[in-house]
């Protein structure tokens, strides 16, 4: 990850990683195993086609807890610009339901003989939701 600017202080605080741990690290450092792989596939299809993309993302904090953000990504010279914001509560519950169903379908598909999935998200058996509040809506 390339991290610079004041906005990263919220990301550092929420993720539990230091800025030094995040700078240059691959995204998988915060990728939650419950996120459907199809979400990332759709995002990368758009980004690599030169189009912006946005999605609700469940991220994994350093301590193993998780938090949700709405991330927008835009191709830019030399890479991609990503901006994260607090998710809208009225949509987030619907998104969680959809993502859970999609992840279940992906897991079932990956268990079929001949399936060639590079990565299938699986929740560890001990997984339980312990979300953190991300991206305060007001300063302070």
C-alpha beads as a LAMMPS data file, in Angstrom:
LAMMPS data file: protein, C-alpha beads

140 atoms
139 bonds

1 atom types
1 bond types

-500.0 500.0 xlo xhi
-500.0 500.0 ylo yhi
-500.0 500.0 zlo zhi

Masses

1 110.0

Atoms # bond

1 1 1 0.000 0.000 0.000
2 1 1 1.168 3.471 -0.673
3 1 1 0.102 5.584 2.237
4 1 1 0.639 9.285 2.526
5 1 1 -1.300 12.272 3.814
6 1 1 -3.299 13.155 6.906
7 1 1 -6.230 10.862 6.020
8 1 1 -4.057 7.898 6.787
9 1 1 -4.067 8.659 10.513
10 1 1 -7.653 7.353 10.697
11 1 1 -6.683 4.265 8.678
12 1 1 -3.665 3.604 10.916
13 1 1 -5.744 3.998 14.075
14 1 1 -8.589 1.822 12.800
15 1 1 -6.441 -0.938 11.300
16 1 1 -4.076 -1.172 14.267
17 1 1 -1.070 -1.277 11.937
18 1 1 1.623 1.387 12.060
19 1 1 2.152 3.572 9.010
20 1 1 5.527 1.849 8.536
21 1 1 3.787 -1.551 8.418
22 1 1 1.295 -0.329 5.823
23 1 1 3.536 1.606 3.433
24 1 1 4.557 -0.713 0.634
25 1 1 2.556 -3.655 2.026
26 1 1 0.212 -5.592 -0.256
27 1 1 -3.533 -5.095 0.267
28 1 1 -3.842 -8.615 1.665
29 1 1 -2.443 -7.312 4.965
30 1 1 -5.960 -5.976 5.682
31 1 1 -8.016 -8.333 3.507
32 1 1 -10.682 -10.084 5.554
33 1 1 -11.147 -13.778 4.671
34 1 1 -14.934 -13.313 4.627
35 1 1 -14.819 -10.945 1.645
36 1 1 -16.100 -12.596 -1.534
37 1 1 -13.353 -13.009 -4.132
38 1 1 -15.837 -11.859 -6.788
39 1 1 -15.886 -8.360 -5.304
40 1 1 -12.149 -8.025 -5.917
41 1 1 -12.488 -9.524 -9.385
42 1 1 -15.140 -6.943 -10.328
43 1 1 -13.066 -4.097 -8.871
44 1 1 -9.915 -5.118 -10.744
45 1 1 -11.800 -5.582 -14.018
46 1 1 -12.995 -1.977 -13.807
47 1 1 -9.694 -0.533 -12.603
48 1 1 -7.605 -2.292 -15.239
49 1 1 -10.047 -1.029 -17.883
50 1 1 -9.265 2.509 -16.689
51 1 1 -12.596 3.003 -14.927
52 1 1 -13.200 3.992 -11.295
53 1 1 -14.754 1.477 -8.899
54 1 1 -16.285 1.446 -5.452
55 1 1 -17.336 -1.234 -2.994
56 1 1 -18.111 -1.938 0.614
57 1 1 -15.061 -3.638 2.087
58 1 1 -14.647 -5.633 5.258
59 1 1 -11.065 -5.186 6.404
60 1 1 -9.084 -7.141 8.956
61 1 1 -7.383 -5.234 11.755
62 1 1 -3.988 -6.259 13.103
63 1 1 -5.599 -7.651 16.272
64 1 1 -7.922 -9.913 14.268
65 1 1 -11.061 -7.800 14.612
66 1 1 -12.704 -6.326 11.541
67 1 1 -14.213 -3.081 10.342
68 1 1 -16.213 -1.949 7.307
69 1 1 -15.509 0.921 4.925
70 1 1 -16.843 2.090 1.595
71 1 1 -13.806 2.362 -0.683
72 1 1 -13.617 4.203 -3.970
73 1 1 -10.687 3.523 -6.273
74 1 1 -9.605 5.452 -9.342
75 1 1 -6.799 4.679 -11.785
76 1 1 -4.189 7.437 -11.693
77 1 1 -0.725 7.993 -13.100
78 1 1 1.547 5.397 -11.579
79 1 1 -1.149 3.388 -9.796
80 1 1 -4.501 3.818 -8.143
81 1 1 -6.008 6.315 -5.727
82 1 1 -8.152 4.783 -2.986
83 1 1 -10.364 6.774 -0.642
84 1 1 -12.153 5.106 2.258
85 1 1 -15.152 6.470 4.103
86 1 1 -17.650 5.356 6.723
87 1 1 -20.236 3.035 5.193
88 1 1 -23.889 4.084 5.075
89 1 1 -25.633 2.078 7.782
90 1 1 -28.885 1.650 5.839
91 1 1 -27.035 -0.073 2.967
92 1 1 -24.384 -1.899 4.967
93 1 1 -26.748 -4.515 6.418
94 1 1 -27.985 -5.389 2.922
95 1 1 -24.407 -5.560 1.633
96 1 1 -23.401 -7.900 4.476
97 1 1 -26.272 -10.260 3.590
98 1 1 -25.348 -10.276 -0.104
99 1 1 -21.628 -10.764 0.585
100 1 1 -22.354 -13.665 2.928
101 1 1 -24.486 -15.411 0.287
102 1 1 -21.875 -14.778 -2.423
103 1 1 -19.060 -16.111 -0.221
104 1 1 -21.106 -19.267 0.466
105 1 1 -21.681 -19.830 -3.263
106 1 1 -17.968 -19.276 -3.965
107 1 1 -16.995 -21.773 -1.262
108 1 1 -19.426 -24.364 -2.601
109 1 1 -18.147 -23.842 -6.155
110 1 1 -14.530 -24.227 -5.040
111 1 1 -15.293 -27.647 -3.571
112 1 1 -16.511 -29.017 -6.918
113 1 1 -14.058 -31.247 -8.793
114 1 1 -12.216 -29.401 -11.539
115 1 1 -12.781 -25.981 -10.071
116 1 1 -9.790 -23.740 -10.664
117 1 1 -10.160 -20.861 -8.260
118 1 1 -6.989 -19.081 -7.316
119 1 1 -8.390 -17.963 -4.021
120 1 1 -11.622 -18.640 -2.201
121 1 1 -12.474 -16.703 0.926
122 1 1 -13.187 -18.929 3.890
123 1 1 -14.001 -17.858 7.385
124 1 1 -11.831 -19.499 9.978
125 1 1 -13.862 -21.796 12.301
126 1 1 -13.314 -19.397 15.193
127 1 1 -14.518 -16.358 13.218
128 1 1 -16.979 -14.108 15.000
129 1 1 -17.968 -10.557 14.193
130 1 1 -16.232 -8.023 16.422
131 1 1 -16.467 -4.905 14.275
132 1 1 -14.693 -1.658 14.946
133 1 1 -16.087 1.754 14.207
134 1 1 -14.259 3.258 11.266
135 1 1 -14.040 6.668 9.790
136 1 1 -15.906 8.921 12.233
137 1 1 -18.633 10.949 10.582
138 1 1 -17.734 14.044 12.568
139 1 1 -14.345 15.345 13.729
140 1 1 -13.295 14.608 17.237

Bonds

1 1 1 2
2 1 2 3
3 1 3 4
4 1 4 5
5 1 5 6
6 1 6 7
7 1 7 8
8 1 8 9
9 1 9 10
10 1 10 11
11 1 11 12
12 1 12 13
13 1 13 14
14 1 14 15
15 1 15 16
16 1 16 17
17 1 17 18
18 1 18 19
19 1 19 20
20 1 20 21
21 1 21 22
22 1 22 23
23 1 23 24
24 1 24 25
25 1 25 26
26 1 26 27
27 1 27 28
28 1 28 29
29 1 29 30
30 1 30 31
31 1 31 32
32 1 32 33
33 1 33 34
34 1 34 35
35 1 35 36
36 1 36 37
37 1 37 38
38 1 38 39
39 1 39 40
40 1 40 41
41 1 41 42
42 1 42 43
43 1 43 44
44 1 44 45
45 1 45 46
46 1 46 47
47 1 47 48
48 1 48 49
49 1 49 50
50 1 50 51
51 1 51 52
52 1 52 53
53 1 53 54
54 1 54 55
55 1 55 56
56 1 56 57
57 1 57 58
58 1 58 59
59 1 59 60
60 1 60 61
61 1 61 62
62 1 62 63
63 1 63 64
64 1 64 65
65 1 65 66
66 1 66 67
67 1 67 68
68 1 68 69
69 1 69 70
70 1 70 71
71 1 71 72
72 1 72 73
73 1 73 74
74 1 74 75
75 1 75 76
76 1 76 77
77 1 77 78
78 1 78 79
79 1 79 80
80 1 80 81
81 1 81 82
82 1 82 83
83 1 83 84
84 1 84 85
85 1 85 86
86 1 86 87
87 1 87 88
88 1 88 89
89 1 89 90
90 1 90 91
91 1 91 92
92 1 92 93
93 1 93 94
94 1 94 95
95 1 95 96
96 1 96 97
97 1 97 98
98 1 98 99
99 1 99 100
100 1 100 101
101 1 101 102
102 1 102 103
103 1 103 104
104 1 104 105
105 1 105 106
106 1 106 107
107 1 107 108
108 1 108 109
109 1 109 110
110 1 110 111
111 1 111 112
112 1 112 113
113 1 113 114
114 1 114 115
115 1 115 116
116 1 116 117
117 1 117 118
118 1 118 119
119 1 119 120
120 1 120 121
121 1 121 122
122 1 122 123
123 1 123 124
124 1 124 125
125 1 125 126
126 1 126 127
127 1 127 128
128 1 128 129
129 1 129 130
130 1 130 131
131 1 131 132
132 1 132 133
133 1 133 134
134 1 134 135
135 1 135 136
136 1 136 137
137 1 137 138
138 1 138 139
139 1 139 140
